[in-house]
Amino acid sequence: MTLRAGTFIAASAFAVFGLLAAAEAASPPDTIVVAKAIDDILSFDPAEGYGISDGDVISNTYDRIMRYEPEDLHKLVGEAVESWTVSDDGKTFTFKVRPGQKFHSGNPLRAEDIAFSLQRVVILSKAPGFLLTQFGWKADNVKDLVKATDDSTLSLTIAVNYGPQLVLNILSTCVASVVDETDTMKHEVNGDLGNAWLKTHDAGSGPFVLKSWTPDDSVVLEAYPAYHLGAPKIARVILRHTPEAAAQRLLLEKGDVDIARELTTDQIAGLAGNPDITVTSYPSGELWYMALNMKDARLANPKVREAIRYLIDYQGMASSLLKGQMIVHQSFWPSGLYASLEDNPFSLDPAKAKQLLTEAGYPDGFEVQLDTPNLSPMVEIAQSVQQTMAAAGIKVNLVQEDAKQVSMLMRVRKEQIVILHWNPDYLDPHANASVFASNPDNSDKARVKTLAWRVDWDIPELSAETAAAVGEKDADKRKEMYLDIQRKVQADGPILVLFQSTKRIASRSNVKGFVFGQTYGAVFYRLLTK
């Protein structure tokens, strides 16, 4: 159990353990218990955390510079700031801090805290840092380009040709969360800017305070009464680690949990007619993909990659085990958004795949390892792929493990094939193009480690095309550029997008106000009631 220093004495620790015990029987009236898998948690430091569950917690414990608020997920507003101006050349942004905000520590939120937060992301250079380094910020220049001019004024200058709206969108991501500099630096160790401490604590000003995290068990969030938009309507939220869909459904039906986040199609169908349960569908930008590591010479062969594209039963899965949860989508920008490529040119065709493998020099196929999180429906997708790949002689050895283990395998480029999912960080096609189609430095010690980097895809020309698209001012021309990039990744890239999610989330009928957005970190607990 990790406790926030100075705020969680023995008595309150006993109270939380009591709440967790109570959650085993029935959730208390002032508490929302959410059943989901949380074994992907790596860090709650906004400069480092980049897993789905990391984002859930960071989003509810920190304010960001900008935000799509739960009251209107299509309206971008200032959160830690109340206003801003942009210079005529579009390079310098001046923000005015929203007055009266306080961190969970009681310290006032200042422009210096915002500057510190952005600077430390760049200096630490952790996984999500590329979102800010794309502005041309580096460890040796960021303190000159991002600075507080007084307690209420922040100035930041970008060194690239980005449109102002795109910059503001990027500043609405989790990585732009505002960290309490004073509280964080009290816990600095060996120049880590408080990173080790923030992995398991929060130093935010958001609507909830991180009270505890017990790995592979639970996260406890408690309402912050001084939140600038008012205290949340519920006293606490408990994320309860429940990796199995059947267990989530059982706990929900018994009333032990209030929300089940990851039920399968069968589990959802089994709830039909239960007046105590409500199932809500949320449009999602989440994409499910299969990544092939190009360090493996077989997977680096373009004909092998093409063959694999014809060894996946996209529609069969979407019509059966994924029915109601996912649609077939084979490009890296979600369907229904500006500049999305809607074409799905691949379907299951073992004969064609076998021909391509023969042309590639593998007429009898080969053996390969596929790593997947031990979660539904990832396991079922992997099992389907294992079966259909065998039709062309590719023997897939399926390895199931914790989600964070699979993610870490990719981050050090030790995988062969993995199945994972990805959420866009903000509502602009550059959000995904910058990770699926850009790899400015393919060396093992690269500072920017995109998804393309994680599969060893060395693409200088495509990276340059992606960089050009982001600076294009003409919306129609920009759209065509992103469509062209998507076609190239779709046709030949080692990251095969398979599906786009529709999130169907079940809750007790007395639970209202749950908000689930289309981007990473857009899960909101602030409006929950019970």
N, C-alpha and C positions, 0 to 999 in steps of 0.2 A: 504494500500500500504506500503510495507516494502522496505526501501531504504538502499543501502550500505553506511555506514557512511563515510562522507568526500568526496564522489565521485559523489554524485548525488544531485546537488543544484536545487533550484526551477525551473530554466530555463530548465534543462534537464528533470525534472519531467514533466513539461508542454509538452515537446517534446514527451515523451513516451505516455502520455495520448492522444496526437494528433495522434500518430501512431496507438494506439488501436482504436481510433475513425475511422481512415482511413481504418483499417482492416475490419470495418463493411461494407465498400463499395468495396474497391479493395486494395489488398496488394501493398505497395510501391515497386518500382523496386529493391531497395537494401535490401529488407526484405522478409524473408520466414515466412509465417504464417502456423502453423501446427494445425490442428483440432484433438483433442483427449480428452479423459476424464482425468482430472488431479485432481479429488477429492480424490485420494488415497495418495496425498502428506502428509507426516508426518513431515519430517525434511530433510534439505539439508546438515546437518552435516554428513560427511562420516562415522563417528563413530556410527551414529544412523540411518540415512535414509536407508530404505530397501524395499520401495515400488517401483513399476515399474517406476512411474513418478519421484520419488526421484532419481533413478538410471540414468534416462535420463539426468537430470540436473547436477548431480554430475559428470557424465562421461564427460560432455562437459565444465565444469568449473574447473576441477582439473586434474592435471597430477598424474599418479600413479607411483609406483616404476617400475613396468613392464607393458607392454601393448601389446595387439594385435591391431596394428594400422589399420585404415580403408583402407589403401592402400593394405594390405594383411592380412586378418583376420585369416590366418593359421600360421602366423609367429610371434612368441613371441620375443619381443625386449625390450631393456631397454628404459624407458621413462624419468623419473627423474634421472636415472643413465645411464652411458654410458658403463660400463663394470663391471664385477664381477668375483670373484674366489671362489672356494669351497674347504674347508679343506679335507684332505684325508679321514677323518671319516664321511664326509658328513654332519657335524653338524654346522660348522661355515661358514658364507657367508660374504665376504668382498666386498662392493660396492663402486665404484667411481662415485661421482656425476657429472652429465653432466654440464660442465662449462657454465657460462653466462646466466643462467636461472633466471628470475625474477618473483615474485608473482605479482598479480594485484595491490598490494599496492606499488610496486616499490622495495620492499625488495628483496635482493638476496636469492635464494633457496640454503640452506646449508644442509650438512649432519645432523646437529642438528635438522633441521626442520623435516627431515624424521624420525629420532629417536623419536622426540616428537610426531609425528603423530601416529606412531605405539604404543607408550607407552600409549597415551591417550585413544586409542581404548580399550586396555586391562583394564585400570584403570576405565574408565566409565562403561564398561560391559553392553553396550546396545545390541540391537537385533543382529546386524551382528558381534559382538565381538567374537563369537565362531570360526569364521574363523581364527583368530589369536591365541586364547587361546588353540587351538588344538596343537600348537607348544610346549605346556608346559609352556607358559608364563602366569604369574599371576601378580596381582597388586604388590605383595611384591618381585617379582624377575625380572620383565620386564626391569627395568632400568639397571640391571646388564647384562642382556642378549641382550639388544638392546641399542647401544650407538654410538655416533659419536666419532671417535678417532682424527679427525681434521675437518676443515670446508668442506673438500671434500671427506671424507672417513667414511663410515658407516659399523659397524660390528654388525652382529646379529647371535645369537647362538640358535639353536632349541634343545629342551630337549626330542625329540621323534625320532623314527626311520623312517623318511620320506625321500623318494628319492629327490634329488636336483631339478628335473624337476617339481615335484609336488609342492615343496616349491615356486619355481619361478612362477608357475601358480597361486597359492594362492595370491602371491604378485602382480598379475595383476588385482585383483578384486577392486571394488569401495572402500572397507574398507582400502585398502593400498594407498589411495589418500594422497597426501602430502599437509599438512596444514601449513600455514604461522604462525609459533609460536609467533612471535612478535606481529602481528596484532591480533591474536586470544586472547592472554593473556591480551591485553589491555581491553578486554571485559569480563574477568573472573568475575564471581559473586559467592560468597560463595563456592569457590573451585570447580566450575563446569567445569574448563578447557575451558571456552568459549562456552560450549554446548548450552546454551540458545540463545546466539547471533548467533551461526552458524546454528541454525535451520532455519533462514530466511535470512542469508547472506552467501557470499562465501569468503574464504581466500585462494583461489587456484592460480594456475599458468597456467590453461588450456586455450584452444583457445577462450573461451567466458567468459564474466563477467556477473554474476547475477546482473541485474539492478533492478528488482522488482518482487514481487510475490503477487498477489491479490488472496487469497484463492477462489477456485471454479470459477475463472474468467480467469486469465492469468499469465504466467511467461514470462518475457522479458529478453533475453540474448543478450548482445552486444559483437561484435568482439573485441578481445584483440590484438592490433597491435603488441605487443612485444612478441607474442608467439614464442617459440623456433623453430618451424617448419614454421614460417611465419604466417602472419595474415590470418584468414579465408577469403574465397572468397566472403562472404556475410556479410553485415554490422550488421545485427541482425536477431535473430530468436524469434518469438513469439509463445508460446504454448497457444492456445486458448481453454479454457474448453468447449467442445462440446460433451456431453455424449450420444447424440442420433445419431445413424447412418444416419437416414434420413436427419437430419440437417447438418451433415458433408458433405453428398453428395450434398445437395443444395448449401452450401457455396462454395464447390469446383467447381461446374458447373458455378456458377456466377463469380468465380475468387476472391471471398472474402478471401479464403484460398488457399494455394499452395499445401498442402499435407493433405490427410485425412488418419488417421492411423487405423481406426477401423470400416470400412464398412462391412456390412453383405454380405452374398452371393447374396441376392436379389439386394442390392444396387450396388454391383459390376456388376451384370448382366445388370442392368439398364444403365450402362455407356458404354456398348458395342456399337461401331460405332461412339463414340464421338471423333473426331480428336484432341480435345483440352485436352484430358485426357489420361494418360498412367497408366496402372495397372501393377505392378511388384510383382512377387512372391519371397519371401525370405524364405529359409529353416530356421526353428526355433527350438530351444531346449525347447521352452515353453511347459509345461505340465499342463493340466487342471485336477483337482482332486476333489474328494468329501471326506471330512474328518468327521469321526464319533468320538465323544468325549466318551472315555471309562469311564469317571466319571458317565455316564448314564449306569446303570446296564443292561438295555436292549441291548444297543449297545456294551457293553463289552462281551456279549454272542457270542461265535464264530459262532454258527449256525445262529444267527441273521445277523451277518456281511456277512456270506456266502449267506444267502437269499437275502440280499440287492444287492449283486453282480449280482444276476440273475433277478433283478428288474430294470435294466437300459437298455434302447434301444440304445446301443452303435452304431450299424451299421445303424439303422433307422435315428438317428440324423446325423451321418456322411454322409449319402446319401441324406439328404434333407436340413435341416436348416443350417448345417455346411459344406455343400458340397464346396470343394475348399479351405476351411479354416482349416479343421482339419482332421486327420486320427485317427482311433481307435488305441490306444496304452495303454497297461495296466501294464506297469512296470515303475519304477521310474527313469530310465536312458533313454534319448531320443534315438529313432531309428536311425540307421545308424552310431552310434559312437562306439568306442572301448568298448567292454564288455556290449553292450546293449542286453537285453532279448527281443526277437521279438515275443514271444508267446502271444496270446490274447485268453485265455481259456474260458472267460465268454461271455455269450450272454443272451438276454432277454428270460426268461423261468419262467413265473408266477407260473405254476403248481409246478415246482421244488422248487421255493421259498416258496410257501405256505406249502409244505411238511416240509421244513427246519424250518419254523416258528412254525409249530405244534410240531416238535421235541424239539424246544427251549422252549415250554410252552406258545406260543402266537398264538394259532390257529385262533383267530379272529383279529390278528394284534395289532396295538397300534397307539397312536398319538404322533407325534414328530414335532419339529420346524426345518425348513431349512432356514438358512440365506444366502443371496446371494447379491452381489453388484447389484445395479439397472442399469446394463449395458448390452447391447447386445453383444454377444449371451448368457451371463451367465443367464439372466432371462429366455430365451427360453429353455436352458438346464434344469434349475430348474423346469420349468413348465412341461417338458417332464418327468422328474424324479417323480414329484408330481403325474402325471397321471399313470405312470407304477407301482409305489409303491402301489397305490390304488387297483391295480388288486389283490394284496395279502392281502388287509385289512390294510395296513399301511397308516394312514391319515397324510399327510404332510401339515403342516401350513407354507406357504411360506411367508417369510419376506424379502422385498427388501429395501436396505439402501445404504448409501455411502460406497465405497470400504474400506475406512479407518476404518469405524465403524465395518465392518465384520472382518477386520484384527485385530483390537484391541480386539474384542470379543474372537478371538482365542488366542491372546497373554496373556489373563488372564484366559483362559480355562473355559469360561462361555458359550460356544456354545453347541448345540446338534449335528447338522449337518451343514456344510458349503460347499459351492462350491467356489473355488478360483483357481488361477494358480500359477505356480512356474517356474522360469528360473534358470538353473544352473549358478553358479558364475564363473566357469572356466571349461575348457575342460578336465576333468578327472572324472571318475565315483564316486570318493570319494566326489566330490562336492555335489552330491545328496544323496549318501549313508549316509553321515554324518548328514543329516537332516531328511531323511525318515526312516533310519534304526539304528539310534543311539540316545540313551537317557541315558547318564551316571549318571544322578541324577534326579529322578522323583519327588522330593519334590517341594512344591509350591514355595520355595525360591531358587530354583536351579540357579546357575550362568549361565549355558549353557542351553538355551531354544530352542531346535530344534523343527521341526514339530512333531516328535514323542512325545516330551514333551507336546506340545500344545494340543495333543489329549489324554494325560494321559496314554500313552502306555509304561508300565514299562518292559523293554526288556534287562536285563543285559547280557544274553547270546548272543543275536544278536548284542548288542553294542560291546561286546568283539570280535565277528567275524568281525565286521566292522573295528575295530581298528587293527586287525591282517591283514586284506586285504590291508590296506594302506601302511603297511611296507614290504609287500612281494616284493622281487626283481625280481623274475621270472615272466615275462609278461604273459605267458600262464597260469600259476598257479593263478596269480592274477586275470586274467579274469574269470576263473572258480569260484573263491571265490565271485566275484561280481555277477555273474550269480546266484549262490546259494542264496545269500542274497536277490536278486530281487525276486526269486521264493518264498521265505518265506514271504516277505512283500506282494507280489501279492496274495498269497493264504489265508493269515489270518490277515494281518495288517488292522488297522482302517483307513488308508489313501488309498482310491481307486483311482488309476490313470485311467482316462477315455480317454483322447485324447492328441494328440500332434499337435501343431499348424503348419500351413504353413501361414506365414504372407503375405497377399495380400494388398499392400499399393498403393493407388491411388494418383496421383499427376498431376498437370498441366504439359502439354507436354514440356514446356520450362524450367522445373526444372530438374536439373541433379545433380548427386553426392551424393544422399542420401544413407547412408550405414546402414544396419541393420544386426547385427550379431546374433549368436545362444545363447549367454550367457547373463546373467543379466548385464545391464550397457553397452551393446555393440551397442548403437545407436549413430551415429556420424553425426554432422552437419558441421564439419570443411570444407568438400569438396563441400558443396552445392553451386550451381550457379543458375542463373535465367536470 
